[in-house]
Amino acid sequence: MIGITVNPYITDDMVGPNPDHIDLDSANHATPPSLPHSRLLTFKAIIQRHASQASDRADQDRMWGALMTPNYPVNLNLTGRAALVVGGGPIAARKASGLLQAGAIVTVVAPTAVEELSSQPNITWHPRPYRRGEAASYWVAITATNDPAVNAQVAADGEAARVWINSADDPDNCSFTLPAVARRGKVQLAISTDGRSPASAKWLRHRFDRELRNGLAELVDLLAEARDETRTVHGTSEVDGWADALDDGLLELIRSGRISDARNTLRSHLKLEPTS
């Protein structure tokens, strides 16, 4: 994945009398205090200006290295956990649908809501504006409004309560971004540009989705089946043969409908008895 995020652990004592000066050595070792969201955006503007004015590439690298870090990709287990969606339009409906699919308990806050939200029996809809501080009651919150002030308030509330916040098409008010996802069976590919270009992430998702529909999901199912038996027979699944099997035409066999041949090719490489 490609992208950068502002280090949220920079404190006021790293900024000198000149508000454009940052102690980069201290910033390199910054650890988590409480930092207001507005302060985070201030540092973002400062470092962007510093980097653009740096005369030496090493200085630029040092600045970005001190204040920017790559995002950490994760898969969240939201089953049975409370999630908030602020907004009632089509984008909010898509975000709520994704949260429901992940097993979250979804609450929507918006004065009005499209039918996909208002008539969804598994969603609790509060037909009113967002109330300051209520994001603190949830594990994650997603804003999908056309009101920058609401987005900023939810982001500030989340920062204060250590609740993860995503704001649709508003990366400055995000503590996490949502990747484009291609899914087939148990295979899930998440593609992210760290919020820099959702369009390119979506384009890549469509390309990989075609591949998933052309045998890759079935291949993963076959490998999972063999992994369980390998662990039983050999005491561990960490055996030689996996890479050689994958290089031995397994995917091509599956794509041609020769599932039994693919299974036995894999089993041979893993030193398992062939199936009939």
FENGISUL-V632671 format. One record per residue. N is the residue number from 1. SS is DSSP state (2 for helix, 1 for strand, 0 for the rest). PHI is phi in degrees with one decimal (none if undefined). BURIAL is + if it has 9 or more other ideal C-beta (glycine too) atoms within 8 Angstrom, else -. Layout:
n: <N;N>
ss: <SS;SS>
phi: <PHI;PHI>
burial: <BURIAL;BURIAL>
This chain:
n: <1;2;3;4;5;6;7;8;9;10;11;12;13;14;15;16;17;18;19;20;21;22;23;24;25;26;27;28;29;30;31;32;33;34;35;36;37;38;39;40;41;42;43;44;45;46;47;48;49;50;51;52;53;54;55;56;57;58;59;60;61;62;63;64;65;66;67;68;69;70;71;72;73;74;75;76;77;78;79;80;81;82;83;84;85;86;87;88;89;90;91;92;93;94;95;96;97;98;99;100;101;102;103;104;105;106;107;108;109;110;111;112;113;114;115;116;117;118;119;120;121;122;123;124;125;126;127;128;129;130;131;132;133;134;135;136;137;138;139;140;141;142;143;144;145;146;147;148;149;150;151;152;153;154;155;156;157;158;159;160;161;162;163;164;165;166;167;168;169;170;171;172;173;174;175;176;177;178;179;180;181;182;183;184;185;186;187;188;189;190;191;192;193;194;195;196;197;198;199;200;201;202;203;204;205;206;207;208;209;210;211;212;213;214;215;216;217;218;219;220;221;222;223;224;225;226;227;228;229;230;231;232;233;234;235;236;237;238;239;240;241;242;243;244;245;246;247;248;249;250;251;252;253;254;255;256;257;258;259;260;261;262;263;264;265;266;267;268;269;270;271;272;273;274;275;276>
ss: <0;0;0;0;1;1;0;0;0;0;0;2;2;2;1;0;0;0;0;0;0;1;0;2;2;2;2;2;0;0;0;0;0;0;0;0;2;2;2;2;2;2;2;2;2;2;2;2;2;2;2;2;2;0;0;0;2;2;2;2;2;2;2;2;2;2;2;1;1;0;0;0;0;0;0;0;0;0;0;0;0;1;1;1;1;1;0;0;0;2;2;2;2;2;2;2;2;2;2;2;2;0;0;0;1;1;1;1;1;0;0;0;0;0;2;2;2;2;0;0;0;0;1;1;1;1;0;0;0;0;0;0;0;2;2;2;2;0;0;1;1;1;1;0;0;0;0;2;2;2;2;2;2;2;2;2;2;2;2;2;2;0;0;1;1;1;1;0;0;0;2;2;2;0;0;0;0;0;0;1;1;1;1;1;0;0;1;1;1;1;1;0;0;0;0;0;0;2;2;2;2;2;2;2;2;2;2;2;2;2;2;2;2;2;2;2;2;2;2;2;2;2;2;2;2;2;2;2;2;2;2;2;2;2;0;0;0;0;0;0;0;2;2;2;2;2;0;0;0;2;2;2;2;2;2;0;0;0;2;2;2;2;2;2;2;2;2;2;2;0;0;0;0;0;0;0>
phi: <none;-115.6;158.8;-139.2;-133.3;-71.5;-62.2;-81.5;-106.0;-88.7;-106.9;-60.6;-72.4;-86.3;-103.7;-79.7;-57.3;-81.2;-64.1;-91.6;-103.4;-127.3;-75.1;-68.2;-63.9;-66.4;-63.4;-61.2;-114.5;-64.7;-124.3;-67.5;-103.9;-94.7;-129.3;-59.3;-61.1;-62.7;-68.1;-60.1;-68.1;-62.1;-64.1;-61.5;-64.3;-63.7;-69.7;-63.3;-68.9;-59.1;-64.4;-69.2;-95.3;-63.7;-88.6;-117.4;-61.2;-62.7;-64.2;-60.0;-60.4;-65.7;-62.6;-65.8;-64.8;-74.2;-112.4;-123.6;-136.1;-71.4;-66.4;-104.3;-75.4;-142.1;-111.6;-88.1;-92.2;-103.8;-58.8;74.5;-106.6;-76.9;-131.4;-112.2;-118.8;-104.5;131.4;-128.1;-93.1;-60.0;-66.3;-60.0;-63.8;-65.8;-64.4;-64.6;-61.9;-63.2;-66.2;-61.9;-61.0;-84.8;88.9;-74.6;-92.3;-101.4;-118.2;-114.0;-119.3;-170.3;-59.6;-132.5;-147.1;-67.6;-61.8;-58.6;-94.3;-67.5;-102.9;-80.7;-67.2;-92.6;-116.9;-93.5;-109.4;-103.1;-77.5;-159.9;-69.5;-63.5;-103.6;-53.7;91.9;-72.9;-59.6;-63.9;-87.5;-125.6;-75.5;-138.7;-140.6;-126.4;-103.3;-141.6;-123.0;-105.5;-116.3;-57.7;-66.6;-65.6;-57.1;-66.6;-65.6;-62.3;-62.8;-65.1;-64.2;-65.5;-61.3;-68.0;-99.5;59.2;-105.8;-74.7;-123.8;-121.6;-123.5;-60.6;58.3;-147.8;-60.3;-66.1;-108.7;-113.6;-102.3;-149.7;-114.7;-103.7;-77.7;-79.7;-120.5;-106.9;-132.9;-150.1;61.5;-89.8;-93.2;-135.2;-110.8;-107.9;-120.3;-133.2;-115.1;55.5;81.7;-78.1;-151.0;-57.0;-63.6;-70.8;-63.9;-65.4;-61.7;-63.8;-58.8;-63.7;-65.7;-71.9;-61.9;-62.1;-67.5;-61.2;-81.2;-120.1;105.1;-66.8;-64.2;-64.5;-62.4;-63.1;-60.4;-65.3;-65.7;-64.9;-59.6;-69.9;-63.2;-61.0;-70.6;-61.1;-63.8;-68.4;-76.7;-101.9;84.2;-160.1;-94.4;-86.2;-119.9;-70.5;119.0;-62.1;-64.8;-63.1;-64.6;-65.5;-83.2;-102.3;82.4;-59.5;-64.3;-64.6;-62.8;-64.4;-65.2;-90.6;85.4;-94.3;-64.7;-63.4;-64.9;-63.2;-61.6;-71.6;-62.1;-62.6;-63.1;-63.4;-66.7;-94.3;60.0;-110.0;-64.5;-67.1;-96.7;-79.9>
burial: <+;-;+;-;+;+;+;-;+;+;-;-;-;+;-;-;-;-;-;-;-;+;+;+;-;+;+;-;-;+;-;-;-;-;+;+;+;-;+;+;+;-;+;+;-;+;+;-;+;+;+;-;-;+;-;-;-;-;+;+;-;+;+;+;-;+;+;+;-;-;+;-;-;-;-;-;-;+;-;-;+;+;+;+;+;+;+;+;+;-;+;+;+;-;+;+;+;+;+;+;-;+;-;+;-;+;+;+;+;+;-;-;+;+;-;+;+;+;-;+;-;-;+;-;+;-;-;-;-;+;-;-;-;+;+;+;-;+;+;+;+;+;+;+;+;-;-;-;-;+;+;+;+;+;+;+;+;+;+;+;+;-;+;+;+;+;+;+;-;+;+;-;+;+;-;+;+;-;+;+;+;+;-;+;-;-;+;-;+;+;+;+;+;+;+;-;-;+;-;-;+;+;-;+;+;+;-;+;+;-;-;+;-;-;-;+;+;+;+;+;+;+;+;+;+;+;+;+;+;+;+;-;-;+;-;-;-;-;+;-;+;+;-;+;+;-;-;-;-;+;+;-;+;+;-;-;-;-;+;-;-;+;+;+;+;+;+;+;+;+;-;+;-;-;-;->
